Amino acid sequence: MTVDEETPLVAVSPSQPGTRVFWYRWYVLLVYVGLVTLQGAVWNHWGPIASSMKAVFNWDNATLGLLTLWGPITYVVSFYGWTLFLRYRGLRLPCLLSVGLVAVGCALKAIPFKSDAVFLVMCHACGILNGFAGPVAMAAGTKLAAEWFPMNERVTAVAIAALSQSLGPTLSFLIGPLIVQDVNGTALTIGYEFNNTISAVRGQVSLYNYIDFGVAFALLLLTLMYFPSRPKLPPSISSQVERSTDRGLRHLGLNTWLIVIAYGIPSGVSGAFNAVLAINVAAFGIDETEADWIGFVSTAVSMAVGLVAGRIVDCFRRPRMALTSFLLMTASALFYAWLTLICDRLLPSGFYYVLASNILGISSMTAAFPLFYELACESAFPVGEETATMVVTTANNVFSGVFLTVLLFPQAGTLWMNYLMTGSCLISLPLVFFFKEVYNRRQFDLQGVPEDRIQAE
């Protein structure tokens, strides 16, 4: 976690044009946040209503796991193509195509098929299309921040974009159970009440799918109307540096890979862990509604903590992001160890104990994630932000996919989830400790125009 403040790798000509910050950078960020949120909500669409889907549509854990697994699979398959697309075409076209993929996927699962088998196929198609939109939704935030925001707002913008990945699943934990009633298949008996319940749940699931499509279509219109790749003038000195097209994956050094793996393991495990939280805690007397509230409150609190952490870091010209990340991940490991002991019944258990341990664990971890993004971009510079972040988020999806693959084997049970969650935090600690903290990109801004002299509009 040493800090290296050597001269930047690329020289900047003093004759470069001035910098300017435009107010509508927040609109561009808001539209992008809409894409990230929607893509995350569609990815986590089925988890919060899992028991109802099992009872009414005869789905099992393997089906639910595969629907979620499409996200990591399609991400790993397509991330490099999206990296090149973002590098050569900027933000607008990749974001527009990604919103279009999500909208088409939502339209497919909203079609009122009478056959449950066909409906399931459409749900898988939606998962695949939505998954292909994942790389832009997860990795373009750092590029957007670099193109639109000055140095003293960059980590905040990255935090907003990155934490929006949690906003979608959080809303699905809240909205899903509000629209689709919780049905326990073992409580249903054949008869009038059974038929009424089945019919009601089918209608509620259809309504939920229509809402997804309506939001996706509205977001597609907003992106079409106005979403430029970059402003008329750059917001900072470093954003003027041309990212060389010959500097890609092969130019990421060992130092950058340390932070990639340090982020990828805990973030991938955490995303999958929270997506199937209801399955994990069902054995401890916590029903789906309570599990959804644990997921909602935990993620909402973690997002607030992450935004505050990002804003605090932006207040310092030379922040110690690696040290901060190390301390946050240490705290997360301790809190998830607490949750593991609760689930092993070695400590007092119950709804509030699970809620507290999960909130503290995920909040500490999530607060570190935007810092990992920035550390990877700073270390990799002058490699483009889209390349560094795409590698970081691909590592996330690889480890998320490994976690979800185990769910395809019901005999594995659920206790392993808690041990893996705790272990993922512990593994990241030595990687962050040996990371050499460098700020190649920030050096340009510190040696250039002072932040308080940047023109604002």
N, C-alpha and C positions, 0 to 999 in steps of 0.2 A: 504493500500500500504506500510505497514511496512516491513522491511527487517529482516529476521531471518537467522543468520549465525551460528547456532548451529552445533554440531558435526554430521556428516553424519549418516544415519541409518544403514549402512552396513560397516563392517570393511574390509580393504584390506590388504592382506598379503604382507610384504615388500619383500618377495622372488619371487614375480610375475615377469614374463619376461619383457624385455624392450619394449619400444614403438617405432614405426617407421611409417613414412608417405610416402606412395607410390604415384608417379606422376600419375599413371593411375586411381587414385581415381576420377579424373576429367572426364575420359572416362566413368566410371561407372555412375557417376552423369549425364553425357550427355545422355546416353542411357535411363536412368530413366526419364529425362526431356522429351525425345522423347515420351515415353509412356504417361506421364502426358499431354503433349501438344496435342497429337493425340486424346486421350480420351476426352479432353475438346472440341476440334474442332468438333469431331463427335457429341458430346452432343449438341453443339450449331449450328449444320449444317444447320438447317432449318430456324432459326430466321432471319438471314440477308437477306434471299431470300423469306420472307413470302408472300409478295404481288404477286410475280410471281407464287408461289405454289397455292395461292388462285385463281388466274385468270386462270391458265392452268390446274390444277388438281382438282379444286373445293374444296380445303381444306378450313376450317374455323378456327377461333381462338381456338375453343375447340380441334380440331385435332392437331394444332401446340402446344397447351399447353400440351396435353397428351404425344406427342412425347418427349417433354422436361421433363415432369413429371416422365417418366420412370427412369430417373437417380436417383432422390431421393427415389423412391419406392424400386428399386432393392438394393440401398445402405443400407437402413434400414433393409431390409430382410436378407442381406448377410453379414453385417459388422462383426458379432461375429465369423462366420466361418472363414472369412479372418484373423481375429485377431489371432485365434488359429493356422492357417496355417503359418502365418508369425512368430509366436512365436516358433513353433517347427521345421519349415523347412527353416528358414532364408529367404533371399531376392530372390534368383534365381528362384525357382519354382513358387512362387506366381506371380512374375513379368512376367515370361514366359507364364504362363496360362492367365494372364490378357491381354498381347499383343495378344495372340491367340484368345481370345474372341472378341477383337476389330476387328481383321483381318477377322474373320468369319462373324461378323456382317456387316462389310463393303462389303464383298463379296456378301452377300445376297441382299443388296440394289443396288448392281452394276449389278445384273442379268437383262438383257433386257426383262422384261415381257411386253406383249402387253396390258394386262389388268391393268387399273389404280387401281382397287380394290386389285389385288394381289400385285402390287407394294407398296401400302400403308401397306399391311400386312407385307411385307419384311422390310419396313421402321420401323414399330413397333418392329419387331424381332431384327433389328439392334440396336434400342434404348434400348431394354431389355438386349441384350448381352453386349453392350457397358456400360450400367449401372452397370452390375455385375463386370466389370473391375474397376469401380470407387473407391471402398475402397482402393485397392492397389495404384491406381494412386494418390489418395488424402492423404493417411495416411502413406505410407511407407517412405516418405522423411526424417522424423525425425530418423527413425531407420537406414536408409542409412547414414545419417550425423553422428550418434553416432558410427557406425561400421567403417567408412572410414575416418573421418575428426577429427583433433585435436580440442581442446577447442577453440582456437583463430580463427577457421574457421567454427565452427559448426553452428552459427546463419546465416552466409553467405550461407552455403550449404542448410540450411533449407529454407532460403529466396528464393534461386534459385529454389528449388523444389516446394515450396508452390506457388510462383508467376507464375510458369509455368502453374498452373491451369487457370490462366488468359490469358496466351499466346495463348492457343488453341482457345478460343472464340475470342480473338483479331484477330488472323489470319483469322478466319471464317468471321469476319466483313469485312476484306479486300479482301480475295480471292473469297468468295461467289458472291458478286456483280460484281466482275471483270469477272467471268466466266458466270454467269447467268444474263441476262439483266433484268432490272426492268420493270415489266409489270403491268399496272393498268387495271384491268378487266373492269372498266367502260369506258375506252378509246377505247376498242376494238369493232370493228363492223364486222358483218358477211361479209365475202368476201375473196378475194385473199390475202389481207394484213393480215387478221385475221388468215387464215390457215398457212401462212408463219411464222407468229409470234409464233403461237402455236407449230409448228414443230421445229422452231429454239430453243425455250425454252426447249422443251423436250430433244433435243440433248445436250443442254448445261447442263441440270441437270444430264444426263447420264455421260457426261464427268467429271463433278464434283465428281460423285460417283466413277468413275474409278480412279481418282486421289487419293481419300481417300484410296481405296483398295491398290493401288500401294505403297503408303507411309506405310500403315500398314504391308504389306508383307515384305518390306525392313527392317522395324524395328524389325519384328519377326526374320529375319535372323541375324541381329546384336545381338539380345538378345541370340539367340542360340549359336552364335560363341563364345562370351565371356561376361559373366555377373556373376561373383562369388558373393557369399553371403557376404563374408568378406575377408579382406586382410590376408596375411600370419602372420603378427604381428599387434597388435592393435595400433591405433593412439593415444590413451590417457589412463590414469589410469582408468577412469570411464568406459571405454568401455570393460575393463577386468572383471568388476563385473558381475557375472552370474545373469541374471534376473530370479528370482525364479518363477517356473511354477505355484506355488499355490497363486501367487499375481496377481489377475486379477481385473475385474470390481468391485468386492465386497470390494476391498481394496483402492478404490479411495475415499479420504476424502472430507469433505465439502469444504475445501479450493480449491481443484482441480475442484470440480463441479462449483464453482463460476466462474472460468476462462473459463470452458467449455461453460456455458450458455452465459457469456459475449461475447464470440467469436461466438457461434452458431447462435444467433439471428441476429446480423447485417450481418454476412457473408452469411447466408442462404438467407436472404431477398435481399442482394446486388447481389448475383449471379443470382437469378431469375429476379430481377429488370432489370439488364443489358441484360439478354437473350431476354427479350421482350420489349426492349427499343423502338423499332420502333412502336409497338402498342401503347405505352404510349404517345409518342409525336406526333402521327399522327393527333390528334385533334387540334394541335396548328400550323398547316401549315408546318410542317417539314416532307418532304417525306422520303421514305425508304433509298435512297442514302445518304441524309444528316444525317439521324439517324444512319446509318452504320458508317459514318465518326465520328460522336460523340462517338459511342461505341468504335471504333478503337483507336482514339486519347486518349480518357479518360483512356482506359485500358493500352495502351502503356506507357503513362506518369506515371500511378499509379505503374506499374511494375518497372520502373526506380527509382522512389522514394522509393519503397519498398526495392530494392537491395541496394541502398545507405544507407538506415536506418539500414539494417542488417549488412552491413560492418562496419558502425560506432559503433554499439553495440559490435561487435567483438573486437574493439580496446580497450575496457575496461575490466579489469579483474573482476570487480564487477559492472556490469551494472544495472541501475535502469529501468528494462524493464516494470514493472507495471506502474510507473509514466509516462514513455514515451508513453505507450499505452493509458493511460487515457487522456493525452493531445491531442494525435492524434484523438481519438474518439470524443472528445469535438469539435475539429475543423471540423470533418466530419459532426457532427450533425448540426452545424451552416451552413455549405455549402449546405446540403440537405434541410434545412429549407428555404434557399434562393431559391432553385429549386422549392420547393413546392409553395412558394409565386408567383413565376413566372408562374407556371402552373395554379394557381388560378387567374391569371391576376391582382394580387394586386401590382406587380412590373413590370417594363418594360420587355417585352418578345421578343423572336426572337432566331434565330439559335445560335448566338454568346453568348447570355446570358445563354441559356441551355447548350451549350458546356462548358463555363467557370465554371458554378456551378457544373456540373457533373464531370468535370475533378478534381476540387478541393475536392469535396466530396469523390469520389472513391479513389483518391490518398492518402488522409489522412487516410482513413479506411484501404486500402490495406497495407500501410506501417506498420500498427499495427499487421497484421495477423501473420507474422512469429514470432513475439514476443509472441503472444498468444500461438502458438505451443510450443515454448521453455518453457514458464512459466508453461504450463500444464505438460510437461515432467519433468521439475525440481521439481515441487510440488509433482508429483506422484511417483517419483523415491523412491525405487527400482522397482516399477512396470515398466514393459517394455515400451519402447517408442511406440511400435506398439499399445499397449492397450490404452495409454493415448491419442495418436493422433487419433485413430479410434473413440474413444468416442467424441472427439472434432469435427471431421469432420462429424460424424453421426448427431450431433446436428445441424450442418450446413444444412445437407440434410433434416432433419425433418422440419425446418423452411422454407427452400426453397420449399419443397413440399406443405406446407400450403399456401404459396404465389401463387404457380402455380395452386393449386386446385381452387382458386377463379376465375381464368381465364376460367374455365369450365362453368362459369355462366356469359354470356355476359351482362346481365342486370346490373351487378355490376359496369360497366364503367371502367374508368382508373384513376380517381383522387385519389382514395384510395391508389394507389401504392406509391405516393409521401409522403403521410402522414405516411404510414407504414415504408417507408425507413427512414424518419427522426426519427420516434418513436423508431425504432430498435436501432439506435445509442444512443439515450437518455437512453434507458433501460440498456444498457451495462455499463454506467458510474458508478452507485452505486455499481454494482457487482465488477468492477475493484477496486473501492475505498476501499471496505472492504476485498479485497483479501490480504492475508498475503504473502508477497513476500519471497520465500525461494529458495535456490539454493543447494538442496541436492546432486545433481550430480556434479555440478561445484566444490563443496568443495573437492571432491576426487582429481580433477586435480590441484587445488590450493595447496593442501597439498602434492602432489606427485612431479613428475619430472617437472621442469620448461619448459614452452613451447619452449623456444629458444634452449633447449638441445635435443629436439626430433630429431632423425635422419630422414633425408629426402632422398628420392631416386627419 
